[in-house]
Amino acid sequence: MKLRALGASGLLVSPICLGTMTFGSPVNEADSISLVHAALDRGINFIDTANVYEGYNRFLGSAGGVAEEIVGKALRDRRDKAILATKVGAPVGPGPQDRGLSSVHILREVDRSLKRLRTDTIDLYIIHWPDKEVPLEITHGALETAVRQGKIRSFGVSNHAAWQMAELQAQSARWGWPRVVSSQIPFSLLRREFQHDLDYCQLRNIAVTSYQSLQGGLLTGKYRRGETAPADSRLAEKPQWMWPLNDALFDKLEAVERLAREVGTTPAKYSLAWTLTQPAMTSLIVGVKTVAQIEEALAALEVAIPAEHLPRIDAACAPPWKQPDPLRG
Ligand SMILES: NC(=O)c1ccc[n+]([C@@H]2O[C@H](COP(=O)([O-])OP(=O)(O)OC[C@H]3O[C@@H](n4cnc5c(N)ncnc54)[C@H](OP(=O)(O)O)[C@@H]3O)[C@@H](O)[C@H]2O)c1
């Protein structure tokens, strides 16, 4: 598999990244470890986790740590095969220092993540959500410290807008601090809010790593209009994490399915292949429950979206508003 540059980090990653948000529950520890090994064996070298992940047991403010522990065990004898990303910022307890992007929280959490992941260095440390209470230079300063201490190799952002990345870029230019190398955003055929920020990432060599590009499984064709959800599906097991099904949503899902059929592929592969065509899109973080789902994600790399499909996709799954360009069209 051809690896791709992760922005200006100097790291090379696979275009499919293994998501771990369901490690622990519903995917038990042994199966999660098997999934990590199956992914590595198939050429996926990029693994995404977070200090808060503990599968379906997670609630706002729960301690987390479960997915990192499992990933640490899975990589015990093959750490050098993986580019490892984890995140900080989401609540891990009730106290004021148990969340956010202050230096006290970041520098405490990085040590905890290193321990759980059983590693000396995190390849990509990601600030999970913007923190409006903490000045960006405090957050950036803490990340610079962690890089200097060798605890992280590089840092990225998640759920941040382009203007917030531009602020970080300006600080890097001003003080020589590490540059933001990646942006992790929700992005799928059904969720295109960050569409126009992709141009900024392309301009500044920031790698985009999308999450939920299958929209939690909605884009796989497993949910059918008028039918109950399959028993082992996320909608049946964890409806709180899913969008409610309705006719407007099924209109889109069925349109995607028709387009996929025209090129002889599945909606899952088609959806992932389309997401990979987006500017600056470097790696798709895919959540999986089975090895077959890993294989379907990898097979999406072979699917080409015909140019004539692009306006039809936009007609079915509308892009966000774009400023008109009276000068150049
Ligand atoms: N930065 C953030 O704020 C953030 C937020 C959310 C997620 N993430 C990251 O993104 C990763 C992916 O998120 P996600 O799991 O919510 O979204 P997703 O990749 O869109 O959905 C994954 C789910 O879809 C189903 N699925 C996957 N492949 C399938 C296939 N080929 N056929 C049928 N069903 C299939 C599986 O669920 P079932 O089989 O159970 O139906 C799987 O657990 C997470 O693990 C995490 O690493 C980051």
The ligand as an ORCA input file, in Angstrom:
! r2SCAN-3c Opt
* xyz 0 1
  N     -11.883     13.286     16.901
  C     -13.116     12.989     17.262
  O     -13.809     13.818     17.892
  C     -13.677     11.644     16.888
  C     -15.041     11.402     17.042
  C     -15.535     10.171     16.659
  C     -14.682      9.182     16.149
  N     -13.345      9.424     16.036
  C     -12.412      8.384     15.506
  O     -12.952      7.889     14.290
  C     -13.109      6.473     14.367
  C     -14.288      6.052     13.526
  O     -15.489      6.562     14.083
  P     -16.825      5.716     14.093
  O     -16.531      4.290     14.386
  O     -17.793      6.408     14.963
  O     -17.367      5.912     12.615
  P     -17.397      5.056     11.273
  O     -16.044      4.601     10.889
  O     -18.158      5.886     10.313
  O     -18.337      3.788     11.654
  C     -17.796      2.597     12.102
  C     -18.881      1.577     12.326
  O     -19.572      1.309     11.106
  C     -19.809     -0.083     10.993
  N     -19.042     -0.552      9.828
  C     -17.761     -0.260      9.496
  N     -17.418     -0.848      8.340
  C     -18.507     -1.525      7.911
  C     -18.782     -2.310      6.776
  N     -17.855     -2.515      5.847
  N     -20.009     -2.854      6.642
  C     -20.952     -2.652      7.579
  N     -20.754     -1.897      8.700
  C     -19.541     -1.341      8.860
  C     -19.337     -0.729     12.281
  O     -20.415     -0.690     13.228
  P     -21.434     -1.885     13.468
  O     -20.898     -3.117     12.773
  O     -21.513     -1.986     14.945
  O     -22.743     -1.394     12.866
  C     -18.281      0.248     12.759
  O     -18.060      0.195     14.141
  C     -13.235      6.182     15.866
  O     -12.892      4.853     16.187
  C     -12.246      7.175     16.436
  O     -10.929      6.659     16.336
  C     -12.839     10.653     16.379
*
